[in-house]
């Protein structure tokens, strides 16, 4: 008499069900991980500009504008981060107050169109705010209204 070897249909169905459950848990967690890493990438791009912006303020006395966003002045170009774009804006004419804003244009769908803003006051203190969903934000204050 021949004995059959292998798995029964029930055993295979149980394995498929377990794989489905694991995938249902893992895929959303991975999407959150990608969103957090995209946010961290944008924040680190802006943070890396702070030293160069401070140098520019020391030389000129004013916060640099987006037109100054060149490699020779700030050490970075607008295409420095493939996930979004950078904009700089002076607040007032003296004192070095201003904002640097990173707008997400690619990456996780949950953060596209959202922004990170680093603001420098006239005393040289930097603050961070973002309208990216709070589950992605690390090291920055969530603010629903950033234009």
LOVEX-290904 format. One record per atom (N, C-alpha, C): residue in one letter; atom name; y, x, z. Coordinates in Angstrom, 1 decimal. Layout:
- aa, at, Y, X, Z
- A, CA, Y, X, Z
...
***
This chain:
- aa, at, Y, X, Z
- X, N, -1.2, 0.8, 0.0
- X, CA, 0.0, 0.0, 0.0
- X, C, 1.2, 0.9, 0.0
- X, N, 2.2, 0.5, -0.8
- X, CA, 3.5, 1.3, -0.9
- X, C, 4.5, 0.8, 0.1
- X, N, 5.1, 1.8, 0.8
- X, CA, 6.1, 1.4, 1.8
- X, C, 7.5, 1.7, 1.1
- X, N, 8.4, 0.8, 1.2
- X, CA, 9.7, 0.9, 0.6
- X, C, 10.6, 1.7, 1.6
- X, N, 11.4, 2.5, 0.9
- X, CA, 12.4, 3.3, 1.7
- X, C, 13.8, 2.9, 1.3
- X, N, 14.7, 2.9, 2.2
- X, CA, 16.1, 2.6, 1.8
- X, C, 16.7, 1.6, 2.8
- X, N, 17.9, 1.2, 2.5
- X, CA, 18.7, 0.3, 3.4
- X, C, 18.5, -1.2, 2.9
- X, N, 18.5, -2.1, 3.9
- X, CA, 18.4, -3.5, 3.5
- X, C, 19.8, -4.0, 3.1
- X, N, 19.9, -5.1, 2.5
- X, CA, 21.1, -5.7, 2.1
- X, C, 22.0, -6.0, 3.3
- X, N, 21.5, -6.4, 4.4
- X, CA, 22.3, -6.7, 5.6
- X, C, 22.9, -5.4, 6.1
- X, N, 22.2, -4.3, 6.1
- X, CA, 22.7, -3.0, 6.6
- X, C, 23.9, -2.6, 5.7
- X, N, 23.7, -2.7, 4.4
- X, CA, 24.8, -2.3, 3.5
- X, C, 26.0, -3.2, 3.6
- X, N, 25.8, -4.5, 3.9
- X, CA, 27.0, -5.4, 4.1
- X, C, 27.7, -5.0, 5.4
- X, N, 27.0, -4.6, 6.4
- X, CA, 27.7, -4.2, 7.6
- X, C, 28.5, -3.0, 7.4
- X, N, 28.0, -2.0, 6.7
- X, CA, 28.7, -0.8, 6.4
- X, C, 30.0, -1.1, 5.6
- X, N, 29.9, -2.0, 4.6
- X, CA, 31.1, -2.4, 3.8
- X, C, 32.1, -3.1, 4.7
- X, N, 31.6, -3.9, 5.6
- X, CA, 32.6, -4.6, 6.5
- X, C, 33.3, -3.6, 7.4
- X, N, 32.6, -2.6, 7.9
- X, CA, 33.2, -1.6, 8.8
- X, C, 34.2, -0.8, 8.0
- X, N, 33.9, -0.4, 6.8
- X, CA, 34.8, 0.3, 5.9
- X, C, 36.1, -0.5, 5.7
- X, N, 35.9, -1.8, 5.4
- X, CA, 37.1, -2.7, 5.2
- X, C, 38.0, -2.8, 6.4
- X, N, 37.4, -2.9, 7.6
- X, CA, 38.2, -3.0, 8.8
- X, C, 38.9, -1.7, 9.0
- X, N, 38.3, -0.6, 8.8
- X, CA, 39.0, 0.7, 9.0
- X, C, 40.1, 0.9, 8.0
- X, N, 39.9, 0.4, 6.8
- X, CA, 41.0, 0.5, 5.7
- X, C, 42.1, -0.4, 6.1
- X, N, 41.8, -1.6, 6.6
- X, CA, 42.9, -2.5, 7.0
- X, C, 43.8, -2.0, 8.1
- X, N, 43.2, -1.1, 9.0
- X, CA, 44.0, -0.5, 10.0
- X, C, 44.7, 0.7, 9.5
- X, N, 44.0, 1.5, 8.7
- X, CA, 44.5, 2.8, 8.3
- X, C, 45.7, 2.8, 7.3
- X, N, 45.6, 1.9, 6.4
- X, CA, 46.6, 1.8, 5.3
- X, C, 48.0, 1.5, 5.9
- X, N, 48.2, 0.5, 6.7
- X, CA, 49.5, 0.2, 7.2
- X, C, 50.0, 1.4, 8.1
- X, N, 49.1, 2.0, 8.9
- X, CA, 49.5, 3.1, 9.7
- X, C, 50.0, 4.3, 8.8
- X, N, 49.3, 4.5, 7.7
- X, CA, 49.7, 5.6, 6.8
- X, C, 51.1, 5.3, 6.2
- X, N, 51.3, 4.0, 5.8
- X, CA, 52.6, 3.7, 5.3
- X, C, 53.8, 3.9, 6.3
- X, N, 53.5, 3.6, 7.6
- X, CA, 54.5, 3.9, 8.6
- X, C, 54.7, 5.4, 8.7
- X, N, 53.6, 6.2, 8.6
- X, CA, 53.7, 7.7, 8.7
- X, C, 54.6, 8.2, 7.6
- X, N, 54.3, 7.7, 6.4
- X, CA, 55.1, 8.1, 5.2
- X, C, 56.6, 7.8, 5.4
- X, N, 56.9, 6.6, 5.9
- X, CA, 58.3, 6.2, 6.2
- X, C, 58.9, 7.1, 7.2
- X, N, 58.2, 7.4, 8.3
- X, CA, 58.8, 8.3, 9.3
- X, C, 59.0, 9.7, 8.7
- X, N, 58.1, 10.2, 7.9
- X, CA, 58.3, 11.5, 7.3
- X, C, 59.4, 11.5, 6.3
- X, N, 59.6, 10.4, 5.5
- X, CA, 60.8, 10.3, 4.6
- X, C, 62.1, 10.3, 5.4
- X, N, 62.1, 9.6, 6.5
- X, CA, 63.3, 9.6, 7.4
- X, C, 63.6, 10.9, 7.9
- X, N, 62.6, 11.6, 8.4
- X, CA, 62.7, 13.0, 9.0
- X, C, 63.2, 13.9, 7.9
- X, N, 62.8, 13.8, 6.7
- X, CA, 63.2, 14.6, 5.6
- X, C, 64.7, 14.4, 5.3
- X, N, 65.1, 13.2, 5.3
- X, CA, 66.6, 12.9, 5.0
- X, C, 67.4, 13.4, 6.2
- X, N, 67.0, 13.2, 7.4
- X, CA, 67.8, 13.6, 8.6
- X, C, 67.8, 15.1, 8.6
- X, N, 66.8, 15.8, 8.3
- X, CA, 66.8, 17.3, 8.3
- X, C, 67.7, 17.8, 7.2
- X, N, 67.8, 17.1, 6.0
- X, CA, 68.7, 17.5, 4.9
- X, C, 70.1, 17.4, 5.4
- X, N, 70.5, 16.3, 6.1
- X, CA, 71.8, 16.2, 6.6
- X, C, 72.1, 17.2, 7.7
- X, N, 71.2, 17.4, 8.6
- X, CA, 71.3, 18.3, 9.7
- X, C, 71.5, 19.7, 9.2
- X, N, 70.8, 20.1, 8.2
- X, CA, 71.0, 21.5, 7.7
- X, C, 72.4, 21.7, 7.1
- X, N, 73.1, 20.6, 6.7
- X, CA, 74.5, 20.8, 6.2
- X, C, 75.5, 21.0, 7.3
- X, N, 75.2, 20.7, 8.6
- X, CA, 76.2, 20.7, 9.6
- X, C, 76.8, 22.1, 9.8
- X, N, 76.0, 23.2, 9.7
- X, CA, 76.5, 24.5, 9.9
- X, C, 77.5, 24.9, 8.8
- X, N, 77.1, 24.5, 7.5
- X, CA, 77.9, 24.8, 6.4
- X, C, 79.2, 24.0, 6.4
- X, N, 79.1, 22.7, 6.9
- X, CA, 80.3, 21.9, 7.0
- X, C, 81.2, 22.5, 8.0
- X, N, 80.7, 22.9, 9.2
- X, CA, 81.5, 23.5, 10.2
- X, C, 82.2, 24.8, 9.6
- X, N, 81.6, 25.6, 8.8
- X, CA, 82.2, 26.7, 8.2
- X, C, 83.3, 26.3, 7.3
- X, N, 83.1, 25.3, 6.5
- X, CA, 84.1, 24.7, 5.6
- X, C, 85.3, 24.3, 6.4
- X, N, 85.1, 23.6, 7.5
- X, CA, 86.2, 23.1, 8.4
- X, C, 87.0, 24.3, 9.0
- X, N, 86.3, 25.3, 9.4
- X, CA, 87.0, 26.5, 9.9
- X, C, 87.8, 27.2, 8.9
- X, N, 87.4, 27.2, 7.6
- X, CA, 88.1, 27.8, 6.6
- X, C, 89.3, 27.0, 6.1
- X, N, 89.1, 25.7, 5.9
- X, CA, 90.1, 24.8, 5.3
- X, C, 90.8, 23.9, 6.3
- X, N, 90.2, 23.6, 7.4
- X, CA, 90.8, 22.7, 8.4
- X, C, 90.5, 21.3, 8.2
- X, N, 89.7, 21.0, 7.1
- X, CA, 89.4, 19.6, 6.8
- X, C, 87.9, 19.5, 6.5
- X, N, 87.4, 18.3, 6.7
- X, CA, 86.0, 17.9, 6.4
- X, C, 85.8, 18.0, 4.9
- X, N, 84.8, 18.6, 4.3
- X, CA, 84.6, 18.6, 2.9
- X, C, 84.4, 17.3, 2.3
- X, N, 84.8, 17.1, 1.0
- X, CA, 84.5, 15.8, 0.3
- X, C, 83.2, 16.0, -0.5
- X, N, 82.8, 14.9, -1.1
- X, CA, 81.6, 15.0, -2.0
- X, C, 81.8, 16.0, -3.1
- X, N, 83.0, 16.1, -3.6
- X, CA, 83.3, 17.0, -4.7
- X, C, 83.0, 18.5, -4.3
- X, N, 83.0, 18.7, -3.0
- X, CA, 82.7, 20.1, -2.5
- X, C, 81.2, 20.3, -2.3
- X, N, 80.4, 19.3, -2.6
- X, CA, 79.0, 19.5, -2.4
- X, C, 78.4, 20.3, -3.5
- X, N, 78.7, 21.6, -3.4
- X, CA, 78.1, 22.5, -4.4
- X, C, 77.4, 23.6, -3.7
- X, N, 76.5, 24.3, -4.3
- X, CA, 75.7, 25.4, -3.7
- X, C, 76.6, 26.5, -3.2
- X, N, 77.7, 26.8, -3.9
- X, CA, 78.5, 27.9, -3.4
- X, C, 79.3, 27.6, -2.2
- X, N, 79.6, 26.3, -1.9
- X, CA, 80.4, 26.0, -0.8
- X, C, 79.6, 25.5, 0.4
- X, N, 78.6, 24.7, 0.1
- X, CA, 77.8, 24.2, 1.2
- X, C, 76.3, 24.7, 1.2
- X, N, 75.9, 25.4, 0.3
- X, CA, 74.6, 25.9, 0.2
- X, C, 73.6, 24.9, -0.2
- X, N, 74.0, 23.8, -0.7
- X, CA, 73.1, 22.7, -1.1
- X, C, 73.7, 21.9, -2.2
- X, N, 72.8, 21.3, -3.0
- X, CA, 73.3, 20.4, -4.1
- X, C, 72.9, 19.0, -3.8
- X, N, 73.4, 18.0, -4.6
- X, CA, 73.0, 16.6, -4.3
- X, C, 71.5, 16.4, -4.6
- X, N, 70.9, 17.2, -5.3
- X, CA, 69.5, 17.0, -5.6
- X, C, 68.6, 17.8, -4.6
- X, N, 69.1, 18.2, -3.5
- X, CA, 68.4, 19.0, -2.5
- X, C, 67.2, 18.2, -1.9
- X, N, 67.3, 16.9, -1.8
- X, CA, 66.2, 16.1, -1.3
- X, C, 65.8, 15.1, -2.4
- X, N, 64.6, 15.1, -2.8
- X, CA, 64.2, 14.1, -3.9
- X, C, 64.2, 12.7, -3.4
- X, N, 64.2, 12.4, -2.1
- X, CA, 64.1, 11.0, -1.6
- X, C, 65.5, 10.3, -1.6
- X, N, 66.6, 11.0, -1.9
- X, CA, 67.8, 10.2, -1.9
- X, C, 69.0, 11.1, -2.3
- X, N, 70.2, 10.6, -2.0
- X, CA, 71.4, 11.3, -2.4
- X, C, 72.3, 11.5, -1.1
- X, N, 73.2, 12.5, -1.2
- X, CA, 74.1, 12.8, -0.1
- X, C, 75.5, 12.5, -0.5
- X, N, 76.3, 12.0, 0.4
- X, CA, 77.8, 11.8, 0.2
- X, C, 78.5, 12.3, 1.4
- X, N, 79.6, 12.9, 1.2
- X, CA, 80.5, 13.4, 2.3
- X, C, 81.9, 12.7, 2.2
- X, N, 82.4, 12.4, 3.3
- X, CA, 83.7, 11.7, 3.3
- X, C, 84.5, 12.2, 4.5
- X, N, 85.8, 12.6, 4.3
- X, CA, 86.7, 13.0, 5.3
- X, C, 87.3, 11.8, 6.0
- X, N, 87.5, 11.9, 7.3
- X, CA, 88.2, 10.8, 8.0
- X, C, 89.5, 11.4, 8.5
- X, N, 90.6, 11.0, 7.8
- X, CA, 91.9, 11.5, 8.1
- X, C, 92.1, 12.8, 7.3
- X, N, 93.2, 13.5, 7.6
- X, CA, 93.6, 14.7, 6.8
- X, C, 93.4, 16.0, 7.5
- X, N, 93.4, 15.9, 8.9
- X, CA, 93.2, 17.1, 9.6
- X, C, 92.2, 16.9, 10.8
- X, N, 91.8, 18.0, 11.4
- X, CA, 90.9, 17.9, 12.5
- X, C, 89.5, 18.0, 12.2
- X, N, 89.1, 17.9, 11.0
- X, CA, 87.7, 18.0, 10.6
- X, C, 86.8, 16.8, 10.9
- X, N, 87.4, 15.7, 11.1
- X, CA, 86.5, 14.5, 11.3
- X, C, 86.0, 14.0, 10.0
- X, N, 84.8, 13.5, 9.9
- X, CA, 84.2, 13.0, 8.7
- X, C, 82.8, 12.5, 8.9
- X, N, 82.2, 12.1, 7.8
- X, CA, 80.9, 11.6, 7.8
- X, C, 80.1, 12.2, 6.6
- X, N, 78.8, 12.5, 6.9
- X, CA, 77.9, 12.8, 5.8
- X, C, 76.8, 11.8, 5.8
- X, N, 76.5, 11.2, 4.7
- X, CA, 75.6, 10.1, 4.6
- X, C, 74.5, 10.4, 3.6
- X, N, 73.3, 10.1, 4.0
- X, CA, 72.1, 10.2, 3.1
- X, C, 71.6, 8.8, 2.8
- X, N, 71.6, 8.5, 1.5
- X, CA, 71.1, 7.2, 1.1
- X, C, 69.7, 7.4, 0.4
- X, N, 68.7, 6.6, 0.9
- X, CA, 67.4, 6.7, 0.4
- X, C, 67.3, 6.0, -1.0
- X, N, 66.8, 6.7, -2.0
- X, CA, 66.6, 6.0, -3.3
- X, C, 65.2, 6.0, -3.7
- X, N, 64.3, 6.8, -3.1
- X, CA, 62.9, 6.9, -3.4
- X, C, 62.1, 7.0, -2.1
- X, N, 60.8, 7.0, -2.3
- X, CA, 60.0, 7.1, -1.1
- X, C, 59.4, 5.8, -0.7
- X, N, 59.3, 5.6, 0.6
- X, CA, 58.7, 4.4, 1.2
- X, C, 59.6, 3.2, 0.9
- X, N, 59.0, 2.1, 0.3
- X, CA, 59.7, 0.9, 0.0
- X, C, 60.5, 0.3, 1.2
- X, N, 60.0, 0.5, 2.4
- X, CA, 60.7, 0.0, 3.6
- X, C, 62.0, 0.7, 3.9
- X, N, 62.3, 1.8, 3.3
- X, CA, 63.6, 2.5, 3.6
- X, C, 64.5, 2.7, 2.4
- X, N, 64.0, 2.3, 1.2
- X, CA, 64.9, 2.4, 0.0
- X, C, 66.2, 1.6, 0.2
- X, N, 67.3, 2.2, -0.2
- X, CA, 68.6, 1.6, 0.0
- X, C, 69.2, 1.7, 1.3
- X, N, 68.4, 2.2, 2.3
- X, CA, 68.9, 2.4, 3.7
- X, C, 69.6, 3.8, 3.8
- X, N, 70.3, 3.9, 4.9
- X, CA, 71.2, 5.1, 5.1
- X, C, 71.0, 5.8, 6.4
- X, N, 71.3, 7.1, 6.4
- X, CA, 71.4, 7.9, 7.7
- X, C, 72.9, 8.4, 7.6
- X, N, 73.6, 8.3, 8.7
- X, CA, 75.0, 8.8, 8.7
- X, C, 75.2, 9.7, 9.9
- X, N, 75.6, 11.0, 9.6
- X, CA, 76.0, 11.9, 10.7
- X, C, 77.6, 11.9, 10.7
- X, N, 78.2, 11.6, 11.8
- X, CA, 79.6, 11.5, 11.9
- X, C, 80.1, 12.6, 12.9
- X, N, 81.1, 13.3, 12.4
- X, CA, 81.8, 14.4, 13.2
- X, C, 83.2, 13.9, 13.6
- X, N, 83.4, 13.9, 14.9
- X, CA, 84.8, 13.5, 15.4
- X, C, 85.7, 14.7, 15.4
- X, N, 86.9, 14.5, 15.7
- X, CA, 87.9, 15.6, 15.6
- X, C, 87.7, 16.7, 16.6
- X, N, 86.9, 16.4, 17.7
- X, CA, 86.5, 17.4, 18.7
- X, C, 85.3, 18.2, 18.3
- X, N, 84.7, 17.9, 17.2
- X, CA, 83.5, 18.6, 16.8
- X, C, 82.2, 18.1, 17.2
- X, N, 82.2, 16.9, 17.9
- X, CA, 80.9, 16.3, 18.3
- X, C, 80.3, 15.5, 17.2
- X, N, 79.0, 15.7, 17.0
- X, CA, 78.3, 15.0, 16.0
- X, C, 77.4, 13.8, 16.6
- X, N, 77.4, 12.7, 15.9
- X, CA, 76.6, 11.5, 16.2
- X, C, 75.8, 11.1, 15.0
- X, N, 74.6, 10.5, 15.3
- X, CA, 73.8, 10.1, 14.2
- X, C, 73.5, 8.6, 14.3
- X, N, 73.6, 7.9, 13.2
- X, CA, 73.3, 6.4, 13.2
- X, C, 72.6, 6.1, 11.9
- X, N, 71.7, 5.1, 11.9
- X, CA, 71.0, 4.8, 10.7
- X, C, 70.7, 3.3, 10.7
- X, N, 70.6, 2.7, 9.5
- X, CA, 70.2, 1.3, 9.3
- X, C, 68.8, 1.2, 8.9
- X, N, 68.0, 2.3, 8.9
- X, CA, 66.6, 2.3, 8.6
- X, C, 65.9, 1.5, 9.7
- X, N, 64.8, 0.8, 9.3
- X, CA, 64.1, 0.0, 10.3
- X, C, 63.7, 0.9, 11.5
- X, N, 63.8, 0.4, 12.7
- X, CA, 63.6, 1.1, 13.9
- X, C, 62.3, 1.8, 14.0
- X, N, 61.2, 1.3, 13.4
- X, CA, 59.9, 1.9, 13.5
- X, C, 59.8, 3.2, 12.8
- X, N, 60.8, 3.5, 11.9
- X, CA, 60.8, 4.8, 11.2
- X, C, 61.8, 5.8, 11.8
- X, N, 62.7, 5.3, 12.6
- X, CA, 63.8, 6.1, 13.1
- X, C, 63.4, 7.0, 14.3
- X, N, 63.6, 8.3, 14.2
- X, CA, 63.4, 9.2, 15.3
- X, C, 64.6, 10.2, 15.4
- X, N, 65.2, 10.3, 16.6
- X, CA, 66.3, 11.2, 16.8
- X, C, 67.6, 10.6, 16.3
- X, N, 67.8, 9.3, 16.1
- X, CA, 69.0, 8.7, 15.6
- X, C, 69.1, 7.3, 16.2
- X, N, 70.3, 6.8, 16.3
- X, CA, 70.6, 5.5, 16.8
- X, C, 70.5, 4.5, 15.7
- X, N, 69.7, 3.4, 16.0
- X, CA, 69.6, 2.3, 15.0
- X, C, 70.9, 1.5, 15.0
- X, N, 71.5, 1.3, 13.8
- X, CA, 72.7, 0.4, 13.7
- X, C, 72.5, -0.4, 12.4
- X, N, 72.5, -1.7, 12.6
- X, CA, 72.2, -2.6, 11.5
- X, C, 73.3, -2.5, 10.4
- X, N, 74.5, -2.2, 10.7
- X, CA, 75.6, -2.2, 9.7
- X, C, 76.1, -0.8, 9.4
- X, N, 75.6, -0.3, 8.3
- X, CA, 76.1, 1.0, 7.8
- X, C, 76.4, 0.7, 6.3
- X, N, 77.6, 0.8, 5.9
- X, CA, 77.9, 0.5, 4.5
- X, C, 77.9, 1.8, 3.7
***
